[in-house]
């Protein structure tokens, strides 16, 4: 397997203005990606969006310099969710799209997510080609002075995305009468999410919708739902919607303040689409991290669960190859390929809301159809990529698998976005899986 120095499971990501995400890197990525996607004699264009991180201004300017220096025109979108950038890449017939974001990470990180002209994230092979160009001296490939690219702001980008989102909600339904709390994570969806829900008829209470460049994902959003749970209960809301910093993840909070995460939401959408004849290929695509309870629920409905490596790009590739139209991760990345080419938290939320309205059910009732198995996850901080090959770690993993036997699953892997080793176990016996995870974590820490 080829190891890329720049690209992880979800683009490029690292500490802003540190060693990983610098002005110099962004400028040269702009040059390399621009050169890779320049094909033919037409004017080439790139669409660039960002979330609300302070460092986004710096990285955006560097990207503009890189792309224009090789003769690519730039369309700047400003703060907008990742799925909106993917959609507008197609809509504006751009050759490439770039989202400046580190997703659910803290403000001091940032990253680049790249999309091809079809609005899909790039394959490993294309990323490898761009990295190869990145490693070269590109000074001789700058555009002639008369061919330098132009940059312009797109004025109606938010309205375009809001209209797109509204069109995925059934026309015969309305959100009128629903009180919705939406946690915008002080991120990219802070304007468009409340506006779209309000235009569909809901009473909207927006929280964490005042980004200041430093508070994105700070104790809020889909990865920190406690505040959303409290707000739903305090306001006697019907539902809470939690998004992450770039708007591609979703969690739901029911009217009692309980969190319903990605695997549960995928199961609900799969069941609904299956019964209405909308689900293609008789199943769902998820990752190796998805809960065994979801797999058992789908099996009872006569549906398959196909598993891929972690990362929504891998999910989408499998969906396209095998004809599935629903896939996602337990983190709340849910891909509905009838509508989007990447995870879209707001579009996925509208699928749940359409069920609530059509079935006239409370969210807690809707989500009570199946249970997930107990799952324990430990993240061990380390930069040592060889730890999993250590004999002591391998023996601890083998012992854990023997103890689980056929009553659960064990997964140990390196993170593709952070310097972590993730240890996950799930099964019917929570105390057993806790012991197994702890034993493996201790073995890893002793070898670190």
N, C-alpha and C positions, 0 to 999 in steps of 0.2 A: 504494500500500500504506500502511495506517495504521501509524504508529510509536507504540508505547506507551511512556510514560515509566517505568512500573513493571515491567511484565511482559516477561521475555525468553523464550527458547525453552523454559525449564523453570521457570516461575513467577517469583518475585521473589527476587533474590539480591544480596548485597553485604556490605561490611565491617560487622561488628556494632558497634553503638554509635557508628558513624561517620555519614556522610551518607546511606548507603543503607539500612541495616537498624537502625532505631531503635525505641524504645518508642512514640514518637508515631506512627510509621508503622504499627506492628503494631496499635495500638489502633484507629486509624481504618480499617485494612483490615478488622478485625473488625466494626466498625460497618457499613462499606459492603457487605461480603459478606453479613453477616447481613440487612441490609435487602433486598438483591437477592433472596435466597432465601426471604424471608418471603412465603408465598403461602397464603391461607386462614386459618382461625381456629384451627387446631390448634396445640399447643405445638411450636415449632420447635426443632431440636437440631443441634448441630455436634459432630463428633468431632475431637479434636486429639491428634496424636502428635508425637513429636520424636526426634531422635537424641541423642547424648551430649555435645554442645557445652555449654560453660559458659553461653554466652549463651542457651541454650534456656529456662532458668528465667525469665529476664527477658522474653523474647518471649512465652512461654506466658502469663505473668501479664497482659501487656498485651492479648493476644488475648482472654483470658477477660473482662477489663474491657470491651473493645469489644463483644463478642458479647452479653454479659449486659445491657449498657446499652441495647441495642435489643430486648431481650426474647427472646433466643435462649438455650436451655439448653445447657450445655456438658458433654460427656463427655470426661474427660481420660484418655489411655491411657498416658502416660509414654513411656520409650524403647522404640521398636518400629519395624521396617522400614517404609519407605514403602508397599510392597504390602500390608502388614498394615493400615495406615490406610485404604487404598482398599477392602480387603475388609470391614473393620468399619464403614465408612461405609454400605455396603449392608446388612450384617448387622444393624446397630442401627437401620436405617431412618432414618438422619440425613438432613437436608436438604443438608448440606455437610460435607466433610472437609478438614482442614488438616494438613499435615506440615511441621513446623519443621525444616528441614535445608538445608544447602548441598551435599549429596551428597558428591562426592569432594574438595571444596575443603578447605583447611586450617581449623583450629578457629576462627580469627579471622573467618571469613566465616560468614554464616548466611542462611537464606532461607525462603520460604513456598511450598509446593506446594498448590494448591487442587483439590479434587475435587467433582464434582457428586453428586447423590443416587444416580447409577448407578455411582459409584466411578471414573469416568473424569475425566481432567484436563479443565479448562475450555477451551472454544473461544476463538479470538481475539475473537469477538463478545461472549461473556460477560465475558471479561477487560476488554474495552473498556467495557462497562456498569458493571462494578465500579469501574474507574478513574474513570469519569465521576462516580459517586457520591462516590468518595474526594476528588475535587476540589471538592466542594460543602461548604457549611456544614451539618452534620448535627445541630446542637444542637437544632433544633426537632423532630427525629424520634426523640429518645430515648423509651424506653418509660415509661409511667406507673409510679409507685413500686410499685404492686401487681403490675405485669407484668414487673418486672425478672427476667432469666433466672437460673436456678440452675446451680451447677457441682458436679460430683461426679466422683470417681475410679472408673474401671472396674477391678474387682479381678482378673478372670480373662482379661485381654486376651492375655497371652502363651500361655496354654493354648489359647485359641480359635484363635490363628494356628498353633500347632504342630499341632493336630488337622487344620486345613485343609491344611497342607503335607503331612502324612502321607497324607492321602486322595488326593493326586495321584500317589503312588507305587503301582505295580501291587500289588494285594493278594497275588498269588501269589509275589511276590518278596521277598527280604530282603537287607539289607546285611551280614548276619552273615558274618564272615570277612574283611571289608574293613577295612583301616586307613586312616583318612581324617584328613588335617590340614586344619583349617578356620581361615583367617585372617579374623577378625571385624573387622579394621580399627579396633579400639577404638571401634566404632560401634554402631548401633542393633540389630544382630543378635547382639550378644555373648552373649546368653543363649539366644535361641530357636534359632539355627542349630546349635550343638553339641547341644542337647537333642533337637531333631527327628531328627538323624542317629543319635544314640545310641538313641532309642526305636525306630528302624527296624532296629537290630541292629548298627550299625557300632562298631568301636573308634575313638573320636574323640580326636584330639589338638588341642585348641583353642589358638591363639596370638593375641596381640593382642586379648585378651578382658578387659582390665582398664582400662576407660576412666576417665580422671580429669578430663574436661572440656576438656583441652588437647591430648591425644595422638591424637585422631581423625584417621585417614588419614596419620599421621606416619610416613613410611617403612614403610608397611605397606598391606595390602589390595590390591584389584584394580589400583590404579594404581602400586603399588610392590611387585612380586611377588618381588623377590630373596630376601627373608627366607623366604617360603613355599617357594621352590625349594630353599633350603638345608635347611629343616626336613623336607621330603618325603624328600630323599636321606638325611639323618642318621637319620631314624626308619624308613627303609625302608618308607615308606608306599606304598599302592597308588595314591593320588590326592591332590591338593591342591585345595582350593576356596578361592578368594579373593573376598571380597565388598568392597563399598565402604562408606562411612560410613553410608548409609541403606539398604543392603541390596538395592538394585535393580539392581546390576551384578554381573557374574560373570566371572572367569577360571578356567581349569582348569590345573593343573600335572600332567603325567604322572609315572609312577614314576621316570623318568630325570631329572626336574627341568626339563623343557621346558615353556614356557608355551604354552597353547592359548587364543587370544583369541576375541572375539565372533563374527567372521565364520566362523571354522572351526566353532564350536559350532552356529551357525545352520545351516550346511550339513549337519552330522551329524544334527541333529534333523530337518531337512527330509527327508533321505534315509530315515531310519528311519520317519518318519510316512508318507511316500509309499509305502514298501513295505508298510506295515501297513494302508494305506487310510484313515489318519486325517488326511492333509493335504488341506485344502480349497482349491478354486479353482486347483489345479495350479501353485502357486508360493509365493513368499515375498515379503514386503515389507521393504525395507531402505532405507538413505539414500544420498544422493549420495556419502557417504564410504566406503561398503562396497567391499571389495576386488574387483577384476575377476576374480581367481581364483575367488571364490565364484560369480560370475555364470557363468563358463565351466563350473564343476562342475555347477551346477544345469541348465545347458543340455544337458549330456551326459546328464542323467537325464530329460530331457524336461520340465523345470520352468522356470518364468519367474521373473525377479527384477524386481520393481517397485520403483522408487526414489522416495523422497520427500525433502523438506527435512530437515535435521538436527533431531532431537528426537523422543522416543518418542511425544509427543502426535500429531505428524503421521503417524507410522507407524500408530498405532492408528486414527486417522480414516480412513486409506486402507484398512486392514484391514476395518473395519466397513462402509465404503461398498461394497467390492468382494468381500466374503465370504471373506477370507483368515483363517486362524487361527494363523499363525506370522509373526512379524516381529521385527526387532531392529536394533541398531547394532553396529558393530565394537568399541565401547567395552565391550560386554557387557550392555547393556540388551536383554533378550530377552523379548518379549511372547508368551505362549502364551494366546490369548484363550479357549480352552476352560476355562482355570482362572482367569486374572487379567485385570484391566483395565489393568495397567501392568507395567513390567518387574519381574521377581521373580528375584533371583539364586539363591535357595535352590530354588525350584520348577524353574528351568532346570537347576540342577546335578543334581536328581533324575532328569531325563530322560536325562542322560549316564550317571548311575550305573545306571539301569535297563538301558541298553544294555550296559554293562560286565558286569553280573550275568547278563543273559539270554544274551549271546553268549559268555560266559566268556572274554573277551578282556582283555588289558592295555590300559590307556588309550593307550599309545603306538601299539599296533597298531590300535586303533579310529580313532585320529586320523590315521593314515597314508594315508587314502584319497584325499586331494587336497592340493595345495599352494597357498598364496596367493602372489600376485605380489609382488615387492619394492615397497614403498611408503615414501615419504619424506614426513614432515610437519614443517614449520617453523611455529612460533608467534611472531609479531612483536608485541611489546608496543606498543600505541598507543591513544590516545583519539580520534584523528582519523578520523571516520566517512567522510570524503570522499576518503581516499587512493586507493581503488580507481577513482575517476573521473579521477585524474591521468593525463595522456597518457603519461608515461614508464612508469607502472605498466601501463597498458593495452597499450602496445607490447611490454613484456616478456612479458606473458601471451600475446599473439598469437604472439610468436616461439616461446614454449614449446610452444604447440599445434601450430605448424607442424613443429617438430622431432619431436614425438611421433607426429604423423600418426595412423595407426590402430593403433599399437602400444602404446597405453596411454591413461591419462586424466589430466587436469589440473583441479584445482579450487582456486579462491581465493575465500575468503569471510570475512566478519566473524563472530566468535563471538557467539552469542546470550546467553552467560552471563558472559563475561569481556572486558576491554578488549584484545582480540587480533584480529589478522588471521591466519587459518590458510591456509597454502599447502601443498597436498598434490598429489603426483604419483605415479603408479604405472605400471609397465610391465615388459616382459621384460628390459630393459637397465638395471640398477641405476645404473651410472655415469652414464648419460644423464639419468635422472630426478633424480639428485643435482645435476647441473649446472643443470638447468632450475629446480629449486626454489631453488638458491642465487642464480641470476640474478634471479629475481623477488623474493626476499627483499632482495637488495641494492638493487633499484629502489625497493621500499617504504621501506626504511630511509633512503635518500637523500632521499626526498620527505617523510619524517615531520617 
